[in-house]
Amino acid sequence: MKLQRLTEKIWFYPFEEERDRPNLGYIRGDRWSLAVDAGHSRDHTLAFYRELENTGLPLPALTVLTHWHWDHTFGMHSVHGLCAAEKRTEEHLRRFRERFAREGRAFFLGLDESIRLEYSEDRPVVITLPDMTFMDSMSLDAGNCPVHVFHSPGPHTDDSTLIHVPGEKTLFLGDAACGVFPNGEKDAHLAGLLRHTLSLSGADIFMEGHWHPQSLSEVEASLPDGIPEPEHTQEEKSCP
């Protein structure tokens, strides 16, 4: 996999279907850089870093998680710099780590073939917690590059976190627009809430975890029609 440039300040390391590796985002500010998601494993994270170094880009000072699922987080122990997550994501990871401690490696590998491929040859499974947490939202500036990170309802998990880079008109969704694991079912009401959030973002590029960059209309086409949103005041309609 080769690192791909998305905008002037954004790159991404592409997804891989076989091992269910998601896109890993990279946002370059004038002072420091930010990664979106920590990777499926140490191997995934280090492959991403090799591509950054080959491109002449510094390793990220901060990595932000889009949600708790293993393919986005289990490389966290190998990230450069610090890792941040919404409080709900930390809670899910803590509970899953406790379950892993009780039930062991076999239970985790039994969840999906992609996990067995990622962790073949007895590669270690390491579940760590983020260095810092936030509730609902936080705002960052990597240097002439504002980044807004915020929780959003969606059909995939209850901890979906979106990363908006308004100057680049780009919104990272993680898996927020996907259905629940493992059957892919999408709750129409939650999909409607997410659709409403996306429509207010002002973004032109929507980066999902396991797909190519898309337009708003392409993401909306993948979401079932939800219950219409109630009336909002103009003040409430600002994007996080």
N, C-alpha and C positions, 0 to 999 in steps of 0.2 A: 504494500500500500504506500502511496505517495501523498505527502501533504498537499492539500489543494487550497488555493487562495480564493476566498469568497468575495471580499471587498477590500478596500484600501487597508483596513485595520484588522480584518478577520480572516483566519485560516481554519481549516478543519482536516482532521485525519479520518478518512472515510470508514464507514461501517462495513462489516463483513457478516454475511448471512450464516455461514457454516458454524462459526463459534458464537454467533449472536453478539458480536462486538458492535457497540454503537459508535456513531460519529463522536469524536472528541473535538470540542471547539477550542479555539485559541484567539484571544482578543489582545491586541498589542496597543498599549498606550504609550505616551511619551516617557513615562517614568517607570512603569512596571507592566507586567502582563498577567492575564487571567485565563485559566483553563476552565472549560465547561465539561464536567464529569471526569471521574478518576480512572475509568477503565475497568475491564472485566477481571483482570489479574495483573500481577507484576509484569508478565511478558507483554501484555497489551500496553500498559503504561510506558514501559521502556521503549517499545517500538515507536510509540508516538514521540517520545523525547528524542530518539535518534533522528527522526525526520525533522524535528525542530532544529536540532543542531546542524544537520546537513543543509538546512535552509538559511542558517545564520541567525536564527531567532533565539533569544534567551529563554531559559526554562521559566515556567510560570511561577510567580510569587504567591499566587492564591489559586486554588481550585474550588469551584462551586458545584455542588451536586444538584441534579435536576429531580432526583427521587432516590429511594433507598435500594432499588433492585440491584442484585449482585453484579450484573453486567455493566452497571454504571458506577459501582462503588468499591468492589473488592480489590481494585488496584490501589486503594487509598494509602495503604502502608508504604507504597513506593513513590508517592508524589513528592515533587520538589516544592518546598515552601509549605504554606498552611492550607488547610481544607476547611471550608465552611458549608453548613447545611441548615435548612429550615428545621425548627425544633421537632416537627413531626417526623422528619427523615431520620434524625438521630434516634428518636424513640423506636422507630421500626427496626433500625440497625441493631440497637441494643437488645431488643426482644429476639431478633433472628440469631444474634450471636449466642444468646442464652440457649436457644433451641439447638443450635449447632453443637454447643458444649454437651447438651443432654443426649442428643440423638446421633451425633457423629457424622463423619464424612459421607457414609453410604446414603443417608437421608438426602443430603444436598445433591449428590451426584444423580440420585434417582429422580430429581425434578425435571430434567430435560437432557436430551442428547447433546445439545450445544454445550452444556456445563461439563459433561463427560469429556468432550473434545478439548475444551479449554484447559481442563485439569487432568489431562491424560499423563501417563508416566509418573503418577503420584506427585504431581506438582502440589505444593502446599496451598491450602486454603487459609487465608488470613483475613479476619474480619476486624477492622478497627473502627473507631468512632471519630467524627470530625473534631478538629481543634477548636472550632468556635461554632456557635449556633445563633440564629436570629428567629424572631417570631414574625411571620407574615411577610415582611419585606425589609430590604436594606438598599441603600444607594452607595455607589462607589464611583471613584474617578481615577482611572489609571494614568491620567495625564492627558488633558484635552480629549478624553474619551469617557464620558459618563456611562455608567452601566447600572441599570435598575434590575434588581432581583426580587421576585415576589411570588408568593404562593397563589395558586389558582385552582379552583375546582375543575375536575376533569374526569373522564370515564376510566382512566387507567389505575390510578391510586389516589389516596386522599392526601398525599404529601407532594403533589406535582408542583415543581418550582420552575418558573420561566425566567429567562435572562434576556433582557431587552437592551440593545445597544442603539439608542435612538439616532445618534449621529451617522450610523451605518444603515439605518432602517432595517435592522435585522433582529429577529426574535428567535431565541433557542427554546424549543418546546420540550426537549427530552422526549418521553413517551406519552405526554399528556393527552394526545389525541388518539392513542391506541386503546384497545379494549383491555379488560382485566385478564391477567394470566391465570390459567393457561388457555381458556376457551375463546378469548378475544371479544367477549360480549361487551357492548357499549351502552351504558345507561343513557337514555335519550335526554333526560333532564340535565345530567351532568355535562353531556355533550353540548347542550344548549347554553349552559353557563360558560363553558370554555369558548364556544363560538362567539359569544358576546364579548368576552375579554379580548379575543384576537381581533375582532372588528374595531375595537377602540385603540389598538396599539399604534396604528400609523406605520407599521412595518410593511416593507415590500418583499422581504425574504424571510421565509419561515423554515427553520432548520429543525427537523425532527430527528429523533435518536437513531432510527434505523431506515432512513430513506434519504433521497436526494433533496437538495434545497427546493422549496416550493413557493408558490404564490398563495395569497390568502384564499382565493377561490378553490385552489387545489386541495388545501387542507380542509376547507369547509365541505367539499364534496365527499370527504371521508367520514364526516360526522353526521349521525342521524339527526333529524329535526327534533329540537327540544322544545320545552315549554317556553313561550315568549317571555322575555324579561320584563319586569315591572318598569314603570316610568321612573327615570332618574333625573335629578336636577343637573344643570349644566356643570356645576362644581364637582359633582360625583363622577362625571364622565371623563375625567382626566385619567390617562393611562398611568399605572403605577411606575 
